[in-house]
Amino acid sequence: MLFVTFGIISSNMDIHFQIIQKEFISEIILLIQEFTDNKFPNDILEIRFNDMFTQNYECIGVFKGDMLIGLCGLWFQTRHYSGKSCEPDHVYIQPEYQGLGLGNKMFDYVERYCKEKGCESLELNTYVQNTSSHKFYYNLGYKILGYHFFKDL
């Protein structure tokens, strides 16, 4: 078995969610390339994901049968203002599977998984121009608390 299952949520489409182990970074990279429009070379992504897996990072895969059709990275940390928390990152479901409620089911899974790991909160970033994600996260109960700033070094 390639992936360790933490819990399975089935639907009439045979959809389930699993934690993807570090050994299968190449599977993650295939979807990240779709998500980022091949912005980064595979070798750079492999180096970065290998590093990420050593830094409190996990990845949930969305599977239709054995096929990976979506993912969500999870960053675990403790923050002074929110306690033990998780930051979902690079949330992606292939376009042909969007609009079917899989995002809601994935975040139900994420919330249960994070609660079982002792998390007290979830927080995330989304790009300003990605207005459809804003509506999605509002509907899940997220609130905008600030701005995310970025600077290349």
GIFEN-V397091 format. One record per helix or strand of 2 or more residues. SS is the DSSP state (helix for helix, strand for strand). FROM is the first residue (numbers start at 1). TO is the last residue. If there is no record, write none. Layout:
SS&FROM&TO ; SS&FROM&TO
This chain:
strand&15&20 ; helix&22&35 ; helix&42&52 ; strand&57&64 ; strand&67&79 ; strand&83&93 ; helix&95&97 ; helix&102&116 ; strand&121&122 ; helix&131&139
